[in-house]
Amino acid sequence: MFLRKSWWLAGCLLVSSAPALAAGEHTFAFGQAAPAAKASRTVEVLLEDIAFSPKSLDVKAGETVRFVLVNKGQLLHEFNLGDAAMHADHQKEMLKMQASGMLTTTGMSQMDHSAMGHGDMGGMKHDDPNSVLVAPGQTAELTWTFSKAGELEFACNIPGHYQAGMVGKLNVNQ
């Protein structure tokens, strides 16, 4: 009897937590991350202090693009796909990460914030599939399948970088 009640209780807890588990997943109306092997083309983007080259890109809906991101600058930069509203929200998160000491001008801090009484910093991580940080002198990749036509941006949301002009246009055509 005890075992049956335990299984029933565990099942109820699992069902009631399912929406919370799903809410933690990152979904985007404009597409999804993809393996590099699925890419139909590769685009190199230079991240400089404080600019992208090229400044605009054209892709097609349904296309999978492998972005090779080369940081030629002296500062940490980010390549983040989204619209202006998404970038504004992400900039707030990045500002909190910088204020906490987790984000520096050249990379992510390796400090143990739990030892400092900060806990896990409210779950702050830089792990969104539409975004990658690239340290000075380093190269990184992001592969994305664009699901529908529209206008997006690629941006660096390190505090102050977007405002200084480190943002580009991304046109997703039919």
Backbone as CSV, one residue per row, in Angstrom:
resi,resn,N_x,N_y,N_z,CA_x,CA_y,CA_z,C_x,C_y,C_z
1,MET,0.825,-1.189,0.000,0.000,0.000,0.000,0.869,1.252,0.000
2,PHE,1.905,1.274,0.864,2.798,2.430,0.938,3.466,2.674,-0.414
3,LEU,3.924,1.611,-1.065,4.599,1.736,-2.355,3.649,2.305,-3.411
4,ARG,2.391,1.848,-3.406,1.415,2.330,-4.380,1.166,3.829,-4.189
5,LYS,1.022,4.275,-2.929,0.812,5.698,-2.659,2.045,6.512,-3.064
6,SER,3.220,5.975,-2.843,4.453,6.683,-3.215,4.527,6.882,-4.718
7,TRP,4.188,5.844,-5.482,4.199,5.961,-6.943,3.156,6.954,-7.419
8,TRP,1.972,6.931,-6.790,0.917,7.862,-7.161,1.352,9.295,-6.882
9,LEU,1.947,9.539,-5.713,2.416,10.866,-5.351,3.511,11.326,-6.311
10,ALA,4.447,10.442,-6.651,5.514,10.787,-7.592,4.939,11.142,-8.960
11,GLY,3.930,10.400,-9.387,3.278,10.694,-10.671,2.595,12.051,-10.656
12,CYS,1.927,12.377,-9.557,1.272,13.687,-9.444,2.292,14.812,-9.483
13,LEU,3.402,14.633,-8.792,4.446,15.657,-8.794,5.043,15.835,-10.185
14,LEU,5.244,14.744,-10.891,5.810,14.824,-12.239,4.868,15.556,-13.185
15,VAL,3.574,15.220,-13.131,2.592,15.872,-13.997,2.490,17.354,-13.662
16,SER,2.489,17.700,-12.388,2.338,19.110,-12.015,3.579,19.924,-12.337
17,SER,4.729,19.275,-12.458,5.947,20.026,-12.775,6.238,20.063,-14.261
18,ALA,5.496,19.348,-15.088,5.771,19.303,-16.527,5.774,20.674,-17.184
19,PRO,4.788,21.556,-16.924,4.848,22.876,-17.554,6.086,23.656,-17.128
20,ALA,6.512,23.508,-15.886,7.701,24.221,-15.428,8.934,23.718,-16.150
21,LEU,9.004,22.424,-16.394,10.145,21.885,-17.122,10.145,22.393,-18.556
22,ALA,8.985,22.421,-19.179,8.898,22.889,-20.560,9.209,24.375,-20.649
23,ALA,8.864,25.146,-19.630,9.098,26.583,-19.660,10.581,26.907,-19.678
24,GLY,11.416,26.016,-19.171,12.850,26.252,-19.138,13.514,26.080,-20.495
25,GLU,12.823,25.457,-21.441,13.391,25.248,-22.765,13.308,26.535,-23.559
26,HIS,14.289,26.752,-24.425,14.321,27.952,-25.252,13.683,27.653,-26.603
27,THR,12.600,28.352,-26.905,11.976,28.234,-28.212,11.895,29.626,-28.816
28,PHE,12.029,29.686,-30.118,12.045,30.955,-30.824,11.149,30.849,-32.047
29,ALA,10.323,31.868,-32.275,9.415,31.880,-33.420,10.173,31.957,-34.741
30,PHE,11.388,32.489,-34.720,12.134,32.702,-35.966,13.065,31.550,-36.333
31,GLY,13.126,30.509,-35.505,13.952,29.363,-35.870,14.504,28.621,-34.684
32,GLN,15.535,27.815,-34.976,16.119,26.985,-33.924,17.568,26.667,-34.244
33,ALA,18.297,26.331,-33.190,19.689,25.912,-33.351,19.719,24.616,-34.147
34,ALA,20.802,24.423,-34.883,20.935,23.233,-35.717,22.379,22.752,-35.680
35,PRO,22.611,21.471,-35.982,23.993,20.986,-36.079,24.677,21.582,-37.316
36,ALA,25.968,21.841,-37.208,26.731,22.445,-38.310,26.627,21.621,-39.589
37,ALA,26.514,20.316,-39.466,26.438,19.443,-40.647,25.187,19.705,-41.492
38,LYS,24.173,20.310,-40.910,22.931,20.600,-41.634,22.991,21.917,-42.417
39,ALA,24.043,22.707,-42.227,24.135,24.024,-42.856,24.257,23.921,-44.370
40,SER,23.513,24.785,-45.065,23.614,24.850,-46.526,24.690,25.839,-46.956
41,ARG,25.114,26.712,-46.026,26.221,27.619,-46.298,26.828,28.125,-45.004
42,THR,28.026,28.659,-45.132,28.764,29.213,-44.003,29.001,30.696,-44.252
43,VAL,28.773,31.499,-43.219,28.995,32.939,-43.294,29.972,33.322,-42.190
44,GLU,31.066,33.966,-42.558,32.021,34.451,-41.561,31.633,35.863,-41.155
45,VAL,31.594,36.101,-39.853,31.278,37.414,-39.314,32.433,37.826,-38.410
46,LEU,32.998,39.005,-38.670,34.066,39.544,-37.828,33.441,40.383,-36.725
47,LEU,33.891,40.154,-35.508,33.465,40.938,-34.352,34.647,41.825,-33.998
48,GLU,34.464,43.118,-34.175,35.538,44.076,-33.934,35.108,45.006,-32.816
49,ASP,36.007,45.877,-32.380,35.648,46.852,-31.339,35.213,48.142,-32.008
50,ILE,34.054,48.492,-32.102,32.729,47.978,-31.715,31.895,47.872,-32.991
51,ALA,32.056,46.854,-33.780,31.329,46.719,-35.041,31.323,45.266,-35.493
52,PHE,30.363,44.970,-36.355,30.315,43.695,-37.055,30.689,43.940,-38.507
53,SER,31.298,42.953,-39.110,31.540,42.989,-40.551,31.211,41.600,-41.078
54,PRO,30.192,41.483,-41.922,29.392,42.533,-42.552,28.389,43.135,-41.574
55,LYS,27.799,44.257,-41.977,26.823,44.960,-41.146,25.402,44.474,-41.383
56,SER,25.189,43.734,-42.465,23.865,43.166,-42.730,24.029,41.841,-43.467
57,LEU,23.028,40.987,-43.306,23.032,39.663,-43.916,21.648,39.345,-44.458
58,ASP,21.607,38.588,-45.536,20.361,38.091,-46.097,20.392,36.577,-46.065
59,VAL,19.317,35.990,-45.540,19.144,34.540,-45.519,17.739,34.242,-46.018
60,LYS,17.458,32.974,-46.236,16.131,32.573,-46.694,15.424,31.766,-45.614
61,ALA,14.117,31.916,-45.556,13.315,31.103,-44.645,13.537,29.640,-45.000
62,GLY,13.779,28.813,-44.005,14.059,27.399,-44.216,15.541,27.091,-44.347
63,GLU,16.347,28.117,-44.529,17.791,27.926,-44.707,18.480,27.696,-43.363
64,THR,19.491,26.828,-43.366,20.327,26.606,-42.194,21.690,27.207,-42.488
65,VAL,22.103,28.147,-41.651,23.345,28.888,-41.848,24.288,28.621,-40.688
66,ARG,25.526,28.328,-41.031,26.600,28.165,-40.040,27.354,29.488,-39.983
67,PHE,27.275,30.168,-38.844,27.989,31.422,-38.644,29.322,31.118,-37.979
68,VAL,30.406,31.537,-38.611,31.736,31.430,-38.022,32.084,32.829,-37.535
69,LEU,32.260,32.968,-36.238,32.399,34.256,-35.582,33.835,34.450,-35.119
70,VAL,34.502,35.446,-35.677,35.911,35.689,-35.394,36.035,37.013,-34.645
71,ASN,36.483,36.962,-33.396,36.643,38.177,-32.602,38.027,38.766,-32.857
72,LYS,38.059,39.832,-33.644,39.305,40.534,-33.977,39.586,41.665,-32.991
73,GLY,38.695,41.875,-32.044,38.827,42.979,-31.098,39.597,42.613,-29.850
74,GLN,39.659,43.578,-28.951,40.351,43.412,-27.668,39.388,43.117,-26.519
75,LEU,38.082,43.105,-26.835,37.053,42.914,-25.818,36.236,41.653,-26.096
76,LEU,35.593,41.149,-25.058,34.624,40.070,-25.208,33.458,40.598,-26.030
77,HIS,32.970,39.803,-26.983,31.797,40.178,-27.766,30.820,39.018,-27.820
78,GLU,29.604,39.353,-28.206,28.534,38.383,-28.308,27.942,38.448,-29.709
79,PHE,27.500,37.304,-30.208,26.714,37.230,-31.434,25.389,36.641,-31.019
80,ASN,24.321,37.438,-31.113,23.017,37.041,-30.629,21.983,37.328,-31.706
81,LEU,21.185,36.332,-32.056,20.123,36.478,-33.050,18.807,36.781,-32.351
82,GLY,18.063,37.766,-32.871,16.762,38.082,-32.304,16.219,39.375,-32.859
83,ASP,15.110,39.816,-32.291,14.569,41.112,-32.689,14.969,42.145,-31.628
84,ALA,14.644,43.406,-31.882,15.070,44.490,-30.992,14.560,44.290,-29.562
85,ALA,13.326,43.817,-29.399,12.768,43.599,-28.066,13.525,42.500,-27.320
86,MET,13.884,41.426,-28.030,14.652,40.343,-27.408,16.013,40.858,-26.957
87,HIS,16.641,41.684,-27.789,17.949,42.233,-27.430,17.847,43.137,-26.209
88,ALA,16.786,43.947,-26.127,16.600,44.828,-24.967,16.475,44.005,-23.683
89,ASP,15.715,42.912,-23.724,15.583,42.039,-22.551,16.914,41.381,-22.202
90,HIS,17.620,40.906,-23.219,18.894,40.229,-22.984,19.941,41.198,-22.431
91,GLN,19.887,42.449,-22.853,20.826,43.446,-22.339,20.664,43.636,-20.834
92,LYS,19.433,43.566,-20.338,19.185,43.670,-18.897,19.847,42.515,-18.152
93,GLU,19.725,41.305,-18.718,20.349,40.128,-18.106,21.872,40.270,-18.102
94,MET,22.413,40.738,-19.225,23.866,40.888,-19.331,24.382,41.947,-18.348
95,LEU,23.614,43.008,-18.134,23.990,44.047,-17.183,24.048,43.469,-15.766
96,LYS,23.070,42.624,-15.420,23.077,41.965,-14.106,24.304,41.068,-13.963
97,MET,24.631,40.344,-15.042,25.800,39.457,-14.999,27.075,40.273,-14.805
98,GLN,27.157,41.428,-15.463,28.330,42.284,-15.311,28.403,42.844,-13.889
99,ALA,27.280,43.315,-13.372,27.243,43.894,-12.024,27.623,42.863,-10.961
100,SER,27.298,41.599,-11.202,27.608,40.544,-10.236,29.057,40.087,-10.310
101,GLY,29.765,40.517,-11.354,31.153,40.077,-11.535,31.279,38.823,-12.378
102,MET,30.150,38.281,-12.847,30.190,37.068,-13.668,30.696,37.359,-15.072
103,LEU,30.467,38.568,-15.563,30.830,38.955,-16.919,31.870,40.059,-16.832
104,THR,33.013,39.843,-17.481,34.067,40.854,-17.502,34.263,41.336,-18.933
105,THR,35.147,42.297,-19.136,35.373,42.824,-20.482,36.027,41.806,-21.398
106,THR,36.650,40.774,-20.836,37.333,39.786,-21.669,36.774,38.378,-21.566
107,GLY,35.784,38.137,-20.709,35.220,36.791,-20.621,34.268,36.621,-19.457
108,MET,33.878,35.366,-19.243,33.017,35.011,-18.124,33.910,34.685,-16.943
109,SER,33.541,35.202,-15.769,34.308,34.982,-14.552,34.219,33.527,-14.119
110,GLN,35.284,33.029,-13.554,35.305,31.664,-13.021,35.086,31.663,-11.513
111,MET,34.657,32.817,-10.962,34.460,32.922,-9.516,33.369,31.967,-9.059
112,ASP,33.516,31.454,-7.846,32.495,30.617,-7.240,31.525,31.531,-6.492
113,HIS,30.441,31.923,-7.154,29.504,32.866,-6.568,28.724,32.265,-5.407
114,SER,28.572,30.955,-5.363,27.858,30.349,-4.241,28.660,30.519,-2.958
115,ALA,29.989,30.531,-3.050,30.837,30.716,-1.875,30.752,32.153,-1.359
116,MET,30.281,33.066,-2.211,30.188,34.472,-1.825,28.792,34.812,-1.306
117,GLY,27.935,33.803,-1.147,26.591,34.043,-0.660,25.633,34.502,-1.749
118,HIS,26.041,34.402,-3.005,25.184,34.809,-4.110,24.315,33.663,-4.612
119,GLY,24.543,32.477,-4.114,23.793,31.328,-4.617,24.133,31.092,-6.075
120,ASP,23.133,30.765,-6.870,23.400,30.518,-8.289,23.100,31.758,-9.128
121,MET,23.030,32.919,-8.498,22.772,34.191,-9.175,21.420,34.157,-9.890
122,GLY,20.459,33.499,-9.279,19.117,33.472,-9.857,19.064,32.723,-11.174
123,GLY,19.954,31.763,-11.363,19.947,30.988,-12.590,20.609,31.692,-13.763
124,MET,21.324,32.785,-13.509,21.966,33.513,-14.611,23.050,32.652,-15.247
125,LYS,22.898,32.435,-16.528,23.868,31.704,-17.325,23.819,32.311,-18.713
126,HIS,24.873,32.106,-19.449,24.850,32.544,-20.847,24.796,31.273,-21.680
127,ASP,23.587,30.714,-21.828,23.460,29.426,-22.497,22.305,29.385,-23.498
128,ASP,21.853,30.549,-23.964,20.783,30.570,-24.952,21.293,30.031,-26.281
129,PRO,20.513,29.208,-26.967,20.992,28.607,-28.219,21.150,29.599,-29.365
130,ASN,20.568,30.792,-29.251,20.670,31.805,-30.302,21.797,32.797,-30.043
131,SER,22.691,32.456,-29.129,23.714,33.399,-28.703,25.022,32.693,-28.357
132,VAL,26.129,33.373,-28.659,27.431,32.835,-28.284,28.357,33.993,-27.913
133,LEU,29.150,33.792,-26.866,30.177,34.747,-26.477,31.479,34.342,-27.140
134,VAL,32.237,35.350,-27.597,33.508,35.076,-28.254,34.585,35.951,-27.600
135,ALA,35.544,35.313,-26.967,36.632,36.027,-26.290,37.566,36.669,-27.325
136,PRO,38.308,37.698,-26.905,39.243,38.345,-27.826,40.203,37.339,-28.458
137,GLY,40.363,37.448,-29.777,41.283,36.567,-30.499,40.760,35.165,-30.748
138,GLN,39.527,34.881,-30.345,38.974,33.533,-30.479,37.957,33.461,-31.615
139,THR,37.628,32.235,-31.986,36.615,31.963,-33.005,35.579,31.029,-32.402
140,ALA,34.326,31.263,-32.732,33.233,30.409,-32.262,32.262,30.207,-33.419
141,GLU,31.317,29.299,-33.234,30.322,29.023,-34.271,28.926,28.980,-33.670
142,LEU,27.962,29.332,-34.505,26.554,29.207,-34.169,25.858,28.809,-35.463
143,THR,25.097,27.727,-35.433,24.364,27.269,-36.623,22.879,27.382,-36.325
144,TRP,22.151,27.978,-37.279,20.745,28.295,-37.047,19.917,27.993,-38.288
145,THR,18.736,27.414,-38.076,17.745,27.231,-39.140,16.679,28.302,-38.951
146,PHE,16.502,29.129,-39.972,15.534,30.227,-39.938,14.188,29.702,-40.429
147,SER,13.157,29.811,-39.599,11.878,29.169,-39.904,10.918,30.021,-40.713
148,LYS,11.038,31.341,-40.624,10.060,32.174,-41.344,10.685,33.510,-41.722
149,ALA,10.082,34.118,-42.733,10.549,35.413,-43.221,10.310,36.495,-42.169
150,GLY,11.167,37.492,-42.173,11.022,38.605,-41.249,12.325,39.360,-41.110
151,GLU,12.290,40.388,-40.303,13.489,41.187,-40.059,13.976,40.932,-38.647
152,LEU,15.230,40.556,-38.545,15.875,40.297,-37.264,17.125,41.161,-37.164
153,GLU,17.803,41.005,-36.053,19.096,41.649,-35.853,20.070,40.609,-35.338
154,PHE,21.347,40.823,-35.614,22.392,40.128,-34.888,23.086,41.219,-34.097
155,ALA,23.344,40.947,-32.827,23.812,42.022,-31.954,24.761,41.504,-30.890
156,CYS,25.550,42.444,-30.382,26.371,42.195,-29.201,25.678,42.904,-28.049
157,ASN,25.261,42.148,-27.052,24.526,42.706,-25.924,25.385,42.872,-24.679
158,ILE,26.714,42.821,-24.837,27.601,43.187,-23.735,27.237,44.634,-23.389
159,PRO,27.097,44.978,-22.107,26.651,46.324,-21.760,27.400,47.431,-22.524
160,GLY,26.598,48.250,-23.216,27.106,49.394,-23.964,27.444,49.111,-25.415
161,HIS,27.671,47.869,-25.794,28.101,47.553,-27.155,26.987,47.787,-28.179
162,TYR,25.771,47.322,-27.891,24.637,47.529,-28.806,24.413,49.024,-29.005
163,GLN,24.422,49.765,-27.895,24.180,51.203,-27.940,25.277,51.940,-28.717
164,ALA,26.479,51.379,-28.737,27.593,51.983,-29.474,27.554,51.619,-30.961
165,GLY,26.582,50.802,-31.357,26.408,50.476,-32.768,26.779,49.065,-33.164
166,MET,27.026,48.178,-32.193,27.390,46.804,-32.525,26.129,45.974,-32.717
167,VAL,25.449,46.264,-33.833,24.214,45.591,-34.205,24.136,45.574,-35.726
168,GLY,23.641,44.479,-36.277,23.499,44.363,-37.719,22.102,43.901,-38.104
169,LYS,21.742,44.142,-39.335,20.427,43.738,-39.869,20.516,42.328,-40.414
170,LEU,19.496,41.533,-40.139,19.403,40.182,-40.651,18.038,40.034,-41.326
171,ASN,18.038,40.042,-42.646,16.805,39.926,-43.407,16.565,38.465,-43.768
172,VAL,15.444,37.930,-43.308,15.053,36.562,-43.625,13.990,36.657,-44.703
173,ASN,14.358,36.270,-45.922,13.475,36.374,-47.081,12.782,35.050,-47.375
174,GLN,11.669,35.116,-48.130,10.943,33.903,-48.530,11.758,33.096,-49.508
